[in-house]
């Protein structure tokens, strides 16, 4: 089940619980309230005869006591399943675990999720893969990854967990033989915020274009003609942006960072300013595209990154492509040692997954990166975004967008900002 549907189901259960609670309180208040004075009448109504009425008033489990609407909380029988089956079912669901199992290529990612669809962390889960033995969630993040599997059908069983209810039946999953470049369902379970990680250690992209810059670099917003547009690209490093002022300054588009893969742990992380930037740009009428900083080491991880972006942008209108940002991470990044073949495969897998989801895809890199770390002839079908900080680029390849400075200044943004020219096809 999609995580959004799962959360909707939980909210519906909570609403049902509240409705039942209100009905119980209302019925109790009617029962108790027959003996109260009514407006404009100082004469008490007689109580019905019979033991039920007389006994109920003095019972500790009677629900409402006088005008205390919260008295039912002290009633031990209120949550008895025979008395309130809906409440009991909701309590049961809160401690029920389920498995979300996916395969990209000869692998399995097993996610143990709660009733809200979130991975359950800080617990040592154990799953049995039929014919392969047991596998443990060693880092206790609610995800178990198993690689190097032969293609075919497998059955996964979650071993009993104290205090939780686990699925009674095995989960059947088909392990794929080849990457299909299709967005992964429930990838949102893997997307983290910077509150979940060490952002200082994980967000370490190094702009190679800065080292290649010369003194001819243009640092102001350039004028454009009918065949080009001028814009900016932004991320958390630009802080809070006044998009109305940015639009008023002449910016015609923006490429917003959706997130990044951590250079140490490989976590998929949403840029903390992504939502604010996307909504701010839309409200001010600035057309947008997005980019994602990759640290994928193979095609499987590239599909994951593309899937994460597809999930993040689903509620926004994109007029510009989705780019994979392939740069170094200071020399110690998990993908820094990739050879040109592996890095090109990563870019191809990302772009193919993006395009299969109905978006335009592109690659961002510096002149040196294109020349030394990628086989650019295999990327001709995608939008090429060149970073080269000179008045005139000397890159010999074909490109559709040029990032000409990282030291631009624009009204509405504090500090430096990257500036770009997009060449209209």
VOTOR-855449 format. One line per 8 residues: number of its first residue (from 1); for each residue x, y, z of C-alpha. Coordinates in nm, 4 decimals, decimal comma. Example, Ala and Ser with C-alpha at 12.3 -4.5 7.8 and 13.67 -1.06 7.14 Angstrom:
VOTOR-855449
1	1,2300:-0,4500:0,7800  1,3670:-0,1060:0,7140 $
//
This chain:
VOTOR-855449
1	0,0000:0,0000:0,0000  0,1249:0,3478:-0,0844  0,2386:0,5314:0,2289  -0,0065:0,8152:0,1598  -0,2993:0,5712:0,1447  -0,1779:0,4015:0,4584  -0,1648:0,7303:0,6464  -0,5125:0,8190:0,5195 $
9	-0,6441:0,4893:0,6563  -0,4909:0,5626:0,9961  -0,6445:0,9095:1,0050  -0,9824:0,7539:0,9221  -0,9420:0,5110:1,2132  -0,8599:0,7950:1,4507  -1,1649:0,9872:1,3297  -1,3815:0,6806:1,3947 $
17	-1,2388:0,6523:1,7465  -1,3187:1,0156:1,8206  -1,6707:0,9733:1,6836  -1,7363:0,6696:1,9032  -1,5996:0,8553:2,2054  -1,8272:1,1530:2,1434  -2,1316:0,9231:2,0996  -2,0556:0,7413:2,4255 $
25	-2,0157:1,0688:2,6129  -2,3337:1,2049:2,4583  -2,5385:0,8954:2,5503  -2,4036:0,9045:2,9062  -2,4830:1,2730:2,9344  -2,8409:1,2082:2,8208  -2,8770:0,9314:3,0763  -2,7386:1,1445:3,3568 $
33	-2,8974:1,4667:3,2406  -3,2605:1,3535:3,2867  -3,2374:1,4479:3,6506  -3,0997:1,7965:3,5894  -3,3017:2,1189:3,5886  -3,4134:2,2354:3,2474  -3,4048:2,5978:3,1354  -3,7031:2,7917:3,2685 $
41	-3,8153:2,5090:3,4959  -3,6978:2,4679:3,8552  -3,8791:2,1409:3,9066  -3,6712:1,8243:3,8855  -3,7964:1,5525:3,6549  -3,8630:1,2249:3,8325  -3,6120:0,9454:3,7836  -3,7243:0,6301:3,6074 $
49	-3,7745:0,3430:3,8432  -3,5652:0,0273:3,8398  -3,2286:-0,0965:3,9600  -3,0457:-0,0005:3,6400  -3,0816:0,3724:3,6959  -3,0170:0,3626:4,0706  -2,7116:0,1366:4,0396  -2,5573:0,3204:3,7479 $
57	-2,5237:0,6501:3,9307  -2,2883:0,5037:4,1880  -2,0896:0,2623:3,9694  -1,7208:0,3465:3,9191  -1,7459:0,2449:3,5530  -2,0532:0,4489:3,4702  -1,8805:0,6695:3,2069  -1,9668:1,0318:3,2856 $
65	-1,9775:1,1523:3,6455  -2,1824:1,4692:3,6774  -2,0438:1,7259:3,4313  -1,6973:1,5672:3,4082  -1,6738:1,4772:3,0390  -1,3336:1,3104:3,0875  -1,4503:1,0681:3,3554  -1,4592:0,7843:3,1038 $
73	-1,0787:0,7910:3,1052  -1,0856:0,6476:3,4559  -1,3236:0,3703:3,3522  -1,1256:0,0478:3,3107  -1,4114:-0,1120:3,1189  -1,4363:0,1672:2,8616  -1,1548:0,0201:2,6545  -1,2702:-0,3378:2,7006 $
81	-1,2939:-0,4967:2,3524  -1,6405:-0,6261:2,4357  -1,7480:-0,2715:2,5157  -1,5533:-0,0799:2,2485  -1,4365:-0,3034:1,9603  -1,3453:-0,0074:1,7387  -1,1110:0,1388:1,9975  -0,9568:-0,2001:2,0592 $
89	-0,9035:-0,2510:1,6862  -0,7289:0,0851:1,6629  -0,5031:-0,0022:1,9574  -0,4257:-0,3340:1,7922  -0,3354:-0,1616:1,4627  -0,0951:0,0728:1,6400  0,1249:-0,2254:1,7332  0,0909:-0,4137:1,4063 $
97	0,3951:-0,4388:1,1790  0,4043:-0,5062:0,8071  0,6682:-0,5555:0,5386  0,7360:-0,3481:0,2284  0,9659:-0,5471:0,0001  1,1093:-0,4183:-0,3282  1,3674:-0,5326:-0,5813  1,5581:-0,3254:-0,8358 $
105	1,8164:-0,5722:-0,9660  1,9085:-0,9062:-0,8069  1,8424:-0,7632:-0,4621  1,5795:-0,7128:-0,1949  1,5102:-0,4161:0,0264  1,2916:-0,5215:0,3181  1,1333:-0,2394:0,5158  0,9603:-0,3060:0,8484 $
113	0,6923:-0,0404:0,8871  0,4331:0,0528:1,1485  0,0671:0,1330:1,0994  0,1589:0,4818:0,9764  0,3849:0,3382:0,7071  0,7075:0,4580:0,8685  1,0121:0,2350:0,9182  1,0400:0,1205:1,2801 $
121	1,3824:0,2144:1,4093  1,5971:0,1267:1,7104  1,4877:-0,2376:1,7104  1,6798:-0,5505:1,6075  1,4413:-0,7087:1,3592  1,5066:-1,0519:1,2146  1,3621:-1,1787:0,8864  1,3819:-1,5200:0,7281 $
129	1,4337:-1,5470:0,3543  1,3143:-1,8892:0,2480  1,6054:-2,1049:0,1449  1,8591:-1,8347:0,2414  1,8390:-1,8210:0,6225  1,7925:-1,5291:0,8608  1,8934:-1,1668:0,8109  1,9145:-0,9038:1,0859 $
137	1,8597:-0,5292:1,0849  2,2088:-0,4575:1,2149  2,1903:-0,0767:1,2126  1,8329:-0,0790:1,3477  1,6989:0,1616:1,0861  1,3997:-0,0528:0,9939  1,5514:-0,1571:0,6600  1,7261:-0,4839:0,5689 $
145	1,9106:-0,4981:0,2361  2,0049:-0,8275:0,0739  2,2134:-0,8227:-0,2437  2,3577:-1,0716:-0,4928  2,0387:-1,2749:-0,5249  1,9424:-1,4857:-0,8234  1,6340:-1,3691:-1,0090  1,3115:-1,5430:-0,9111 $
153	1,0406:-1,5591:-0,6451  1,1232:-1,5411:-0,2741  0,9228:-1,5573:0,0479  1,0039:-1,3284:0,3411  0,8904:-1,3885:0,7003  0,9251:-1,1386:0,9857  1,0219:-1,3199:1,3035  0,8135:-1,2507:1,6194 $
161	0,8803:-0,9197:1,7946  0,7900:-0,8705:2,1606  0,5119:-0,6161:2,2037  0,4143:-0,6178:1,8337  0,1963:-0,8196:1,6003  0,3738:-0,9482:1,2904  0,2219:-1,0780:0,9643  0,0929:-1,4342:0,9898 $
169	0,1856:-1,5182:0,6315  0,5055:-1,4920:0,4323  0,5443:-1,1985:0,1906  0,6075:-1,3088:-0,1681  0,8358:-1,0938:-0,3838  0,9923:-1,1299:-0,7266  1,3622:-1,0478:-0,7549  1,4363:-0,8764:-1,0851 $
177	1,7211:-0,9847:-1,3077  1,7792:-0,6438:-1,4673  1,7216:-0,2829:-1,3721  1,3943:-0,1660:-1,5249  1,4449:0,2087:-1,4646  1,1039:0,2410:-1,3024  1,0395:0,4529:-0,9938  1,0390:0,2507:-0,6722 $
185	0,7111:0,2398:-0,4827  0,7212:0,3588:-0,1225  1,0632:0,5206:-0,1758  0,9394:0,7867:0,0664  1,0204:0,5434:0,3468  1,3882:0,5936:0,2661  1,3851:0,9727:0,2352  1,5255:1,1388:0,5452 $
193	1,5442:1,4942:0,6739  1,8589:1,6604:0,7983  1,7311:1,6088:1,1527  1,7913:1,2358:1,0970  2,1549:1,2621:0,9870  2,4829:1,4453:1,0400  2,4355:1,7021:0,7635  2,7822:1,8488:0,8049 $
201	2,9381:1,5127:0,7266  2,6893:1,4068:0,4596  2,6316:1,7207:0,2492  2,9820:1,7732:0,1134  2,9576:1,8497:-0,2576  3,2618:2,0326:-0,3918  3,2177:2,2499:-0,7013  3,4979:2,1532:-0,9363 $
209	3,4106:2,4484:-1,1585  3,5413:2,6916:-0,8961  3,8945:2,5568:-0,9337  3,8686:2,5940:-1,3103  3,7402:2,9531:-1,3019  3,9343:3,2439:-1,4463  3,9228:3,6189:-1,3919  3,6826:3,6753:-1,6798 $
217	3,3908:3,5278:-1,4812  3,0726:3,7393:-1,5097  2,9038:3,7897:-1,1738  2,5858:3,9738:-1,2630  2,2542:3,8736:-1,4143  2,3080:3,8777:-1,7898  2,0667:4,0130:-2,0446  1,9005:3,7599:-2,2722 $
225	1,7386:3,7461:-2,6119  1,4423:3,5506:-2,7429  1,6583:3,2414:-2,7797  1,7776:3,2311:-2,4184  1,6641:3,2873:-2,0609  1,8518:3,3788:-1,7475  1,8008:3,2073:-1,4153  1,9470:3,0843:-1,0878 $
233	1,9882:2,7575:-0,9024  1,9361:2,7442:-0,5270  1,9555:2,5158:-0,2249  1,9662:2,5386:0,1533  2,2942:2,7304:0,1223  2,0991:3,0319:-0,0059  1,8790:3,0501:0,3031  1,5386:3,2175:0,2992 $
241	1,4610:3,3701:-0,0403  1,2254:3,6573:-0,1212  1,0925:3,5184:-0,4476  0,8906:3,8270:-0,5365  1,2060:4,0380:-0,5300  1,3960:3,7684:-0,7223  1,1310:3,7718:-0,9950  1,1332:4,1507:-0,9962 $
249	1,5104:4,1498:-1,0451  1,4698:3,9756:-1,3799  1,5153:3,6074:-1,2957  1,3263:3,4003:-1,5527  1,3649:3,0521:-1,4025  1,5147:2,8636:-1,1077  1,6569:2,5158:-1,0638  1,5885:2,4071:-0,7037 $
257	1,7819:2,1388:-0,5201  1,5432:1,8615:-0,4178  1,7995:1,6818:-0,2060  2,1158:1,4762:-0,1997  2,2571:1,1364:-0,1162  2,4823:1,1460:0,1872  2,8489:1,1146:0,0977  2,9182:0,8931:0,4016 $
265	2,6152:0,6768:0,4781  2,4417:0,7043:0,1422  2,1168:0,8265:0,2987  1,8632:0,9937:0,0705  1,8060:1,3404:0,2189  1,5549:1,6097:0,1297  1,6952:1,9618:0,1095  1,5488:2,1455:0,4128 $
273	1,4562:2,4458:0,1971  1,3116:2,2453:-0,0933  0,9424:2,2904:-0,0100  0,9797:2,6581:0,0792  1,1680:2,7278:-0,2443  0,9246:2,5371:-0,4636  0,6205:2,7040:-0,3097  0,7835:3,0466:-0,3038 $
281	0,8862:3,0262:-0,6687  0,5412:2,9053:-0,7730  0,3657:3,1826:-0,5791  0,5863:3,4428:-0,7475  0,5474:3,2969:-1,0952  0,9066:3,1781:-1,1375  0,9204:2,8574:-1,3498  1,1303:2,5802:-1,1945 $
289	1,3238:2,2609:-1,2511  1,5078:2,0598:-0,9859  1,8394:1,8863:-0,9272  1,9696:1,6130:-0,6993  2,3295:1,5697:-0,5843  2,4272:1,2086:-0,6449  2,6549:0,9802:-0,4522  2,5156:0,6668:-0,6142 $
297	2,7768:0,3973:-0,6732  2,5717:0,1856:-0,9151  2,2576:0,1813:-1,1269  2,0404:0,0494:-0,8448  2,1226:0,3492:-0,6279  2,0707:0,5826:-0,9239  1,7177:0,4462:-0,9639  1,6642:0,5081:-0,5925 $
305	1,7774:0,8691:-0,6265  1,5539:0,9285:-0,9280  1,2639:0,7670:-0,7429  1,3201:0,9987:-0,4464  1,3081:1,3059:-0,6698  0,9953:1,1825:-0,8471  0,8282:1,1423:-0,5093  0,9370:1,4880:-0,3895 $
313	0,8213:1,6787:-0,6998  0,4892:1,5034:-0,7543  0,2773:1,7994:-0,6346  0,4682:2,0652:-0,8283  0,4633:2,1832:-1,1887  0,8056:2,1591:-1,3546  0,8799:2,3603:-1,6670  1,2498:2,2718:-1,6643 $
321	1,4241:1,9327:-1,6420  1,5217:1,7205:-1,3442  1,9017:1,7106:-1,3300  2,1428:1,4688:-1,1677  2,4266:1,6727:-1,0142  2,7449:1,4678:-1,0502  3,0369:1,6262:-0,8647  3,2994:1,5220:-0,6160 $
329	3,2461:1,5164:-0,2407  3,5865:1,6317:-0,1210  3,7751:1,3172:-0,2165  3,6256:1,1009:0,0577  3,2730:1,0668:-0,0805  3,1394:0,7178:-0,1321  3,1190:0,7794:-0,5104  3,4374:0,9812:-0,5543 $
337	3,6343:0,6810:-0,6767  3,4002:0,5765:-0,9574  3,5525:0,5341:-1,3009  3,3937:0,7024:-1,6072  3,2030:0,3866:-1,7026  3,0383:0,3425:-1,3633  2,9631:0,7148:-1,3337  2,8094:0,7266:-1,6816 $
345	2,5919:0,4253:-1,5983  2,4690:0,6086:-1,2870  2,3734:0,9158:-1,4912  2,2016:0,7044:-1,7566  2,0030:0,5064:-1,4979  1,8921:0,8251:-1,3214  1,7855:0,9953:-1,6429  1,6068:0,6907:-1,7847 $
353	1,4066:0,6521:-1,4634  1,3144:1,0204:-1,4668  1,2033:1,0072:-1,8293  1,0052:0,6871:-1,7761  0,8076:0,8807:-1,5147  0,7182:1,1463:-1,7716  0,9722:1,4184:-1,6878  1,2621:1,5636:-1,8859 $
361	1,6036:1,4601:-1,7543  1,9473:1,6185:-1,7577  2,3025:1,6020:-1,6243  2,4941:1,8756:-1,4412  2,8751:1,8796:-1,4261  3,1760:2,1052:-1,4734  3,3837:2,1220:-1,7898  3,6603:1,9124:-1,6313 $
369	3,4086:1,6582:-1,5044  3,2539:1,6104:-1,8488  3,5978:1,5756:-2,0065  3,7505:1,3371:-1,7525  3,4772:1,1520:-1,5625  3,1925:1,0856:-1,8052  3,1382:0,9396:-2,1509  2,9437:1,2368:-2,2789 $
377	2,8566:1,0740:-2,6136  2,6213:0,8451:-2,4186  2,4426:1,1417:-2,2612  2,3497:1,3249:-2,5818  1,9815:1,2385:-2,5422  1,9608:1,4331:-2,2156  1,9871:1,8022:-2,1263  2,3460:1,8958:-2,0554 $
385	2,3992:2,1631:-1,7909  2,7559:2,2946:-1,8016  2,9314:2,4654:-1,5103  3,2196:2,6796:-1,6364  3,3038:3,0142:-1,4768  3,4436:3,2151:-1,7672  3,3054:3,4949:-1,9805  3,3003:3,2477:-2,2700 $
393	3,3049:2,8681:-2,2137  3,5853:2,6718:-2,3729  3,4078:2,3374:-2,3358  3,3884:2,1728:-2,6770  3,0819:1,9591:-2,6186  2,7146:2,0389:-2,6733  2,5111:2,1879:-2,3860  2,1685:2,3460:-2,3326 $
401	2,2317:2,5376:-2,0096  2,5399:2,7165:-1,8815  2,6124:2,8015:-1,5184  2,8458:3,0939:-1,5651  2,9120:3,1962:-1,2033  2,8704:3,0849:-0,8442  2,9304:3,4372:-0,7151  2,6294:3,6192:-0,8523 $
409	2,4255:3,8707:-0,6582  2,0529:3,9152:-0,6925  1,7906:4,1141:-0,5050  1,5957:3,8873:-0,2700  1,8892:3,6539:-0,1867  2,1521:3,7173:0,0780  2,5044:3,6274:-0,0288  2,6218:3,4675:-0,3525 $
417	2,4009:3,2694:-0,5860  2,4665:3,0540:-0,8953  2,3552:3,2121:-1,2236  2,2661:3,0358:-1,5470  2,1659:3,0872:-1,9079  1,9207:2,8422:-2,0627  1,9286:2,8169:-2,4414  1,5790:2,7703:-2,5805 $
425	1,5493:2,4922:-2,8365 $
//
